[in-house]
Amino acid sequence: MSTAAVEGEDVRTPPPAVGRKTGRRPLLRGLLPAAGAALVAAAGALVAVGCFLGLYVRPTSDDWCAAWKARDLGVLGITSDFYMTQNGRIANAFLSGVVYGGGPAGTKILPTVMAVSFTAGLVLLGCRFIRFLGGRPPVLLLTACALVVQALLYFAGTRSYQVLLWAPATISHTLPSVIGLWALLLAIRTVRHPRAGVRVAGFASAFLIGFVLGTLSEPFALVSGLLAAGIGVLSVPRLGLARNWHPFTWCLLWCSGLLCGLVVLYTSPGARWRRAQQPDRESVLSAGELGGTFEDWLRVWDSVTGQWAYLGAAAVGILLGLASGLRGPARPGRREPRRTVPRKVLIALLLLPVPVVVLGSFAVVVGLRSGYGPSGWTYARTWTSFLVPMELALCGYGALLGAWGGRWLSGRRTAGPVLVTGAVAAGCLTLASVAALVPNVQQLTTTTVARSVAWDAQNSRIRSEAARGAADVGYRPLYIGALAEPFFTGSYERDWVAACVSRWYGVDRIHRR
């Protein structure tokens, strides 16, 4: 979303309705809503299944530690524990305390809360984007875009369980994108408001939300900081994209909040302790480490580009662009004055997502390699921080292409057949990309439900033994989502998962069953 959109200003005249003077316009008008309805049903079904699987989520790995700490220490206690002894992520700890504080219910409803919030935010952002293009927002296709983007985010990668269902990962790496999206909508609403008090409140919110995200997720802080910095530079009034310094100020305060949050996190006793546990390595700026990081970065993008289903985000964007043109100008009967924006600035604005995604993904890989070593790049749950802007950029570019194609073909004799053919092709590609996710959803469903049944039976047995006074109980590891379970290491003293399981059940220790 550009600064011009943040200011609520149109930078171009409304496009003429596509398909004018052709006999195919009624056909296209009927085809696009039908495609939107089909995509809402298809992508919505996958997202709904993912949310429903939240009912079958059971503790594993970090869940065990967060669960007993939230129960025994409370929200403030777990926040203090994270700051003093774990990693310094105080906002992360606070949200974990809220999610786990009410027992298992929080982890069960979190996927649904997140998906609903994400969908609403994406639709509202899409409405702003279409009005920025000069069209009227087609709500059905905007909903289809929101659901397709989410289906790809949750199920197109290699760690679907972690991205959607595993609360520690969703809190750290998926939820920040939802918060950032709503923060952007808040900026759009307040940055050009006529009342100074509202603008000041928006500026204060930018800093506070940025600070929270800085102590919630380092990868998202890096990527969102790059995006805000780029928009801030382009928002300097002299460049002609913004009329005043309000957008620049908002971006500056956002970056300042992120930086302050990261400083608090990095200097915390917990973060210092965590760094002390890592073996000595070369500096991240050394030639060897930079070379290794670049190779890891190429492996990440080899995995991402190997998933052709991401093209569905661009395809559904094309449908959105075509539909926005068909619906006519955003304000019928009123023509907005065209603002003069230097061509180079406009091109830089449109291309801004590319360096943000490229540099942001590299920064994420640097952090992963620094924290987890050469295998850190495989922690695909952290990729969400740059996959979300990548998918939104693909969808936005598709919408621009659809709107431009509609305007370019408007009034031509061959416009009808070409636009209908393009709409059918884009719709089929989007449906194919959604269909390609079905096997992943089926596998996720099978493993999640099967594990929940086995976990419930084991949980009942362990609780019965603990109630009879047993101090050492048997536990059978139940693996899911490439996550750690008790006995993942040969030394019981270093087995933090087993220690947290023992604390949760109130026993001295557990043994492999």
N, C-alpha and C positions, 0 to 999 in steps of 0.2 A: 504494500500500500504506500503510495507516494505521499509526500508532504502536502501536495496540492489537495489530495483527497482528505488528509488530516484536517486541512483548513476548510474543507467543505466546498471547494471551488471547482468548477468545471474548466478544464484547460483546452477543451475542444468543443465544437458545435455538435448538437445532437445528430446522430447518423440518420440518413433516410431509411425508411423501412425497406428491408430486403425483399426482393421478389416483386417489386412494383412493376405493373404493366406486363405481368406474366400470368399465364393460366395456372401455374403451379403454386402460387402463393397460398391458396386455401389448403392444398395438399401438405405444404410445409408447416402451415399453422396447426394442422391436425397431427402431423408426424412428430413434431418436437415434444408436445405434451405427453404423447403416448410413450415416446422414448424416455422421458423423464419419469413417468409413472413406473415403467418397467425397471429402470435403474434404482428408483427408490425401493421397490419391492425386493430386487435382487441384493443390492448392497445392504439395505436395511435389514434383510433377513440374516445376513452374515454377522452384522454388528449386534443384532438382537440375540443371536445364539451365543456370541461372545459374552454379552452382558448376563445372559441366563446362566452361563457356566460359572459366574461368580458365586452362585449358590452352592457349588461343589468345590469351592476353594478350601483347602486345608493347609495348616502350617507346614512350612519346610524352610530350611536354611535360616536366613535372618529373621523369618517370622517368629521363630521360637524365642529369640532374644528380645525382640521388640514386644512380644506378647507378655512375657513375664515382667519385663521392666515397666510397661504401661500399667499392668495390674498391681504390682507391688510398690512402685515408686510414684505413680501418677504422672500427669502430663508434665508438670514442672520438674519432677524428679528425673524423668527420662531425658528431658531437654538439658538439664544440668549434667547428666551422665554423658550425653553425646559431646557436650562442649569440653568437659574435663578429661574424659578417658577414651573417647572413641575417634571422632573425626572433626569435631567443631561445627557440624552442620546443625545449627540450633533450630532453624525453621523446619528442616527435615525431621528433627526429633520431635518438635512440637506437633507437627501433622501426624507423625507416627503414633504419638500418644493419643491424639484424638481418634484416629482410625482404630487402634487396638484397645483403647480404653474401655469400650463397651463390649468387649469380648469378640467373638468371631463375626458378629453382625457387620462391623465396619468394613472388614475385608470383603465381605460378600456383596455389599451394595456399592462399593467404591467403583467398580467398572461401569455400572449403570450411571451413577452420578457423573462420572467423568465423560462418558459418551454423550449423555444428554447435554451437558454443558458445552462440550466441544461442538456438537451439532448446531446448537443455538448460536454460539459465537461465530461459527463459520458462515451461517446463513446471514447474520447481520453484517458481517464483514463483506460478504458477497454483494449484498444490497448496496453498500457504500461504493463498491468497486464498479458495479453496473451503472449507478447514477453518475459516477465519475466519467464513464464512457459516454454518457448522454442518453442512455436507454432506461427503460422501465424494468425493474427486477422481476424476472420470472421465478416466483417462489418455489414452484415444483422442481425446476431444474437446479435451483440453488440448493435445495435440500438433497437432490441427487448428488450434486458435487460434494457436499459435506459428508454424505454417507460413503461415497466412493473413496474419497481421500482417507477417511477413517478405516475403511475396510483394508485398503492397501497398507496403511500404517500398522495396523494390528496383525495382519495375516500374511503380508508379502515377504516379511523378513524371516530370519532364521530363529528368532526367539519370541514367538507369539505369546507363549505363556507368560514370559517375563514382562512383555510390553503392556499387556492388558490385564492379566489376572494376578500377578504376584505383586502385592502391595508395596514392598520395599523398592521395587524397580519403578512401578507406576508413580509413586510419590516422588522419586528422585529424577525420573527422566521423561515421563509422559505427562504428568500433571503440570509441570512447569510450562509446557507449550500451551495448555489450556489457560493458565493464569496469564501468560504473556499475550495471548489472543484477546482476552477481556481487557487487559491493560491498554492494548492498542485501541480498542473500541472506546475506552474511557478517554484516551487522548484525543480521538477524533471528535468526541462529544464536547470536550472542555477547552481545547487549545484555541478555538476561535470564538468562544462564547462571549457575548457582549458584556457580561458582568465580570468585573475584575476578581471578585471573590471566588467565582466558580473557576476561573483560570488558575488562581493561586492554589485552590484546593486540588486541581488537576496536577499542577507542578509538584505539590507536596506528595501526592499519591505516586507520582512517577518515581520520586526518590525512595519512598518507603517500600513500594512494591519491588523496585530494583534491589534494595537492600535485602528484602526477604528472599528473593530469588538467588542472590549472591550467596546466601547461607543455606540454600536448598539444593542447588544443582550447579556444580562448576561447569559442566559441558554446556548447559543452556545459557549460563551467564556469558560464556565466551561468544557463542553464536549470536545471541540477542544483542550483545554489546557491539559486535561488528556491524550488525544491521542498523542499530541506532546511530552509530558513529557515521556510517555512510549516508543515512538520511539527513543527519544533522549537518554534515558538510554541504550537501546539496540544498539545504534549506536556508543557507545564508541569503538574505534578501537581495544582495547584489547580483546573484546568479539568476534572478527572475522567477524562481519557482515558488517562493513564498513572499508575501507582502510585508511581513514583520518578523520579529525575532522569536515569536512564541513557539513555533515548532522546533527551532534550534535549541531554545531553552529547555523544552520538554526532553529532547534527546540528551542534552547535557546532564540534566538531573537524573535521568534514567541510568546513564553510564556511571555517574558519580555514585548512585545507590548501589549498583552492581559492584563497583570497585571497593566501596566501604564494606560491603558484605563479604567479599572475597578476602579482604584484609583481616576482618574479624575471624573468619574461618581459618585462614592460613596461620595466624598467630595464636590460635587457641591451644591450650595444653593438650587436648585430644589429638589435634593435627600434628603437634610436635612429637607426641608419643608414637603416633602411627608412622611418621617418617623415620623415627629411630629404629623401628622394627624391620625396615627394609635394608637389604644388603647394599653395600657401597657400589655405586655404578658410576659410569662416565657421566660427565655433564651432558644435559640434553642438547647443548650447543656444540658438542664435539662432533667431529666428522663421522665417527663410527655410529653415534646415536642418531644423528640426522639422517644418515644413510639408511639405518634400520627403520627409523620412523617413516621415511618416504616409501620404503618397501611395504610396511604395514598399511600405509595409506592407500597404496595401489591395490593391496589385497582387499581392503574394505570396498573400494569402488569396483573391483572385479566382481565381488559378491552382489553389490547393488545393481550394477548394470547387467548382470546376468539374469536379473528378474525382469522380464519384459512387461510384466503386468503393470509396472509403474507408468507405462505409456497410457494407461487408462485415465490417469489424471489429466493429461493433455487432451485426450479425446472427449471426455465429458466437458472440458472447458470449451471446446469448439462448439458443442451443442449449446452451451450457455451463451456464447457470443452470438450465435445465429438467432437464438430466441430473444435476446435482449434487443436486437435490431428490429425483429418482427413486431415487437410490442410498441415500437414507436418512441418518440422523445420522452424524457423523464417528466417534462413540464409542458404538456400540450399547449400550443398557442403562445408559448413564451420562448424566445430564443436568447440563450445566455451569450453575453459578449465573450468573444474569444480573447483569452489572455495571451500575451506575447511571452513565450518561453523559448529561450535559445535552443536550437536544435541539438547542440552537443549536450546540454544539460538534460534534455528530455531523453536522449539516447542513454546517457549515463544512468538516469533513473530507471529506465526499463531494463538495463543490463545489470543493475545493482545486485539482484539475487544471485547471479552467477559467481562473482568473487566472494560473496558472503557464504555460499554453500561450499565452495572450494576451500577457502581459507578456514572457515569454521570447522569443516570436517578434518582438516589437517591439525588444527588446534586440539580437537577432541582426541585424535590419535596420539598427539604428543602427551596429553594428560594421561591417557590410558597406558601408554608405554612407561611413563614415569611412575605411575602408581602400581601397575600390575606386571611390568616387565614385558618381554618379547611377545607373550601371549595375550597382552592386554587388548589388542585390536579385536579379538574374538568376542569381547563383551558387547554384543550387538544391541543390548538394551539401551546403551548410551547413544547409539546412532540416531535415535529419535530426535535429538536436538537439531540435527541438520537435515533429516529426512522430511520433517514437517515443512520447513521453508522450501525444500526442493519440490515437494508435491504441490504446494501452493503456487510456486513459480510456474510449474508445468501447467497447472490449471489456468493460471492467469494468462500465460502466453497462448494457450489454446483459445481462451475467450477473446483475446486481442486478434488472433488469426481469424476466428469465426466472424467477429464484428467487421474486421477489415475486408474479408472476403465478401460479406454481404453488401457492404457499401460499394466495393469495386465492381460487383456484378449487377448492382441495382440498375434496372431499366434495360439491360441487354437481353437480346432475344434468347440466348442460351442460359440465362440466369436460373430459370426454374429447374431444368434437369440437373444442372451442375450442383445447385444448392441441395436439392433432394438427394442426389447421389452422395454428396459430402456428408449430409446429416445421417444417412443410412450407414455409411462406412464408419463414421465416428461412433454412432450408437452401437454397432456390432463390435467394434474394437473395445469399447468400454464394457459391454456385456461379457466379451471373451476374457478380459482381464479380471473381471469379478468371478467368472466361472473358474478361472485358473486357481483361485484361492480356496475353492471348495474342498479339495483333498486335505489341505492344511487344517481347515476348520474341522473336518471329520476326524482327523487324527487327534487334534487338540481335544475334541469332545470325548473321544473314546478314552484317552489317557487320563483326562481330568476326572471323569465320572468313575472310572475303574479305581483310580487311586483314592477317591473320596470314600468309596465303599470299604476298601481295605483299611484305610486310615481310621474310619469310625469304629470298625471291629477291634483294631489294635488299641485305640484310645479307650474303649470301654474296658478291655482287659487290664490295661495298665492302671486305670483309675481304681478298678476293683482290687488289684494287688496292693496299690498304695494305701487304700482305705483299710486294708487288713494289716497294715504296718510294715510292709516290705520296704527295705531300704535300697535294694538292688533289683531292678526289673529288666526284663528282656525287651529289646526293641529291634524290629526288623526294618531296615532302611527302605523307604518307599520313594524312589527317585522320580522326578518330573522336571521338565524344563531345563535340563542341564544344570541343576542346582545341587548344592551340597546337602548331604544328609549325615546323621551321626555315623562315625567310624570311617569318615572320608580320609583320615590320616592314620598312620600306623601307631602313633603315640597318643594314648588317651589323654595325657596331660595337655596336649596341644589341640585336642578336639573340642573347639569352642561350641560346635553345634550340639554335641552330646551334653556339654555342661549346661547349656540353655534348656535342653529338653529335661534334664534332671531338675533344674530350678522350676520349670513350669509344672511338673508333676509332684514336686515336693519330696523327691527321693534323693539319696546320696549319690547314686550313680546308675548307669544303665549298661547292659551288656548286649552283645549281638545275639539275636535269637534266630 
